[in-house]
Amino acid sequence: MTLFSQVTGLPVEAVGGGRLGAVRSLVVDVASGRVTHARVRRGRLRRDAVVAWTDLRATAHGLRATRPTTDAPATPDLIGTEALTERGEEHGTVLDAEFDPLTGRLDTVLTTHGTVPASHLLGLGTHALIVEDA
């Protein structure tokens, strides 16, 4: 298993070679329980790019995109998001998440109040991550 924090900051090489940027965050589809994309910071004055997780390959120095990128859609970041239960009770702030880098499957989300199995995630919005009541 790999932590999001281990992937954040890794350099990403463009399809034809050269530096694309660095991983800023990972995009998660809570319904499928998978990392779907990596958001890549391309520079100060350029918009972030998005690379499908399945289109990234590990290299000795970071990651390489195997297909062209697109501009980043407006999707919420998991890390730093408040976690709430179905009843609206606080469950801390998301500090990190653990996932399988080969499949993208989420395993556990780590919050300031403890860990949450990926199977207990219900939704992710701009305000909060919603988890099942304990």
C-alpha positions in Angstrom: 0.0 0.0 0.0 1.0 3.6 -0.7 0.1 6.8 1.1 -1.1 9.8 -0.9 1.6 11.8 0.8 4.2 9.5 -0.8 2.9 10.4 -4.3 2.3 14.1 -3.8 5.3 16.1 -5.1 6.6 13.4 -7.4 7.8 14.7 -10.8 5.7 13.8 -13.8 7.3 13.4 -17.2 5.2 14.3 -20.3 4.3 11.8 -23.0 7.0 12.9 -25.4 9.6 13.5 -22.7 10.4 16.5 -20.7 8.9 17.6 -17.4 5.1 18.0 -17.2 5.1 19.1 -13.6 4.7 17.6 -10.1 1.8 15.7 -8.5 -0.3 18.2 -6.5 -3.1 15.8 -5.4 -4.9 12.6 -6.3 -8.5 12.6 -7.5 -10.8 10.0 -5.8 -14.1 8.5 -6.9 -15.7 7.6 -3.6 -18.4 5.5 -5.3 -15.9 3.1 -6.8 -13.4 3.5 -4.0 -10.5 4.3 -6.4 -8.0 6.9 -7.3 -9.0 8.0 -10.8 -6.5 10.8 -11.7 -3.5 12.7 -10.5 -3.7 16.5 -10.6 -0.3 17.8 -11.9 0.9 21.3 -11.1 2.5 22.6 -14.3 3.8 25.9 -13.1 2.7 29.2 -11.5 1.0 30.7 -14.5 -0.4 27.5 -16.0 -3.5 25.6 -15.0 -3.1 22.2 -13.4 -3.3 19.2 -15.7 -5.0 15.9 -15.0 -3.6 12.5 -15.9 -5.7 9.3 -15.5 -4.1 7.1 -12.8 -4.1 4.2 -15.3 -2.0 6.4 -17.7 0.8 6.9 -15.3 3.9 4.6 -15.0 6.5 4.6 -12.3 10.1 5.6 -13.4 13.3 5.8 -11.5 12.7 9.5 -10.9 8.9 9.8 -10.5 6.1 9.1 -12.9 5.6 9.2 -16.7 2.3 10.0 -18.5 1.6 7.5 -21.3 -1.2 9.7 -22.8 -1.8 13.4 -23.2 -3.3 15.3 -20.3 -6.3 17.5 -20.0 -7.0 20.6 -17.9 -8.0 19.9 -14.4 -11.8 19.6 -13.7 -13.1 21.2 -10.5 -13.0 18.2 -8.1 -12.5 18.4 -4.4 -9.2 17.3 -2.8 -9.5 14.5 -0.2 -6.5 15.6 1.9 -7.4 18.4 4.3 -11.1 17.9 3.9 -13.3 17.7 7.0 -14.8 14.3 7.6 -18.4 14.1 8.8 -20.7 11.2 9.6 -24.1 10.7 8.0 -25.6 12.4 11.0 -23.3 15.4 10.6 -21.0 14.6 13.5 -17.4 15.5 13.2 -14.9 12.8 12.4 -11.8 15.0 12.1 -9.8 16.2 9.2 -8.4 13.9 6.5 -4.6 13.7 6.9 -3.7 11.0 4.4 -5.1 8.0 2.6 -3.7 4.6 1.8 -4.2 3.0 -1.6 -2.9 0.2 -3.9 -0.8 2.0 -6.6 -1.4 -0.8 -9.1 -5.2 -0.8 -9.0 -5.9 2.6 -7.5 -8.2 1.0 -5.0 -8.5 3.0 -1.7 -7.8 1.0 1.5 -8.0 3.4 4.4 -8.5 7.1 5.0 -6.5 8.5 8.0 -8.2 11.4 9.9 -7.3 13.3 13.0 -9.9 11.1 14.8 -8.6 7.7 13.5 -8.8 5.6 10.4 -11.8 5.0 8.2 -12.0 1.9 5.9 -12.7 2.9 2.3 -15.8 0.8 2.4 -17.3 3.3 4.9 -16.9 6.3 2.6 -20.2 7.6 1.3 -19.4 10.8 -0.6 -16.9 13.6 -1.1 -18.0 17.2 -1.8 -16.4 20.6 -1.6 -17.1 20.9 2.1 -16.7 17.4 3.5 -16.0 13.7 3.2 -19.1 11.8 4.4 -18.5 8.5 6.2 -20.9 5.9 7.6 -21.9 6.3 11.2 -19.9 4.1 13.6 
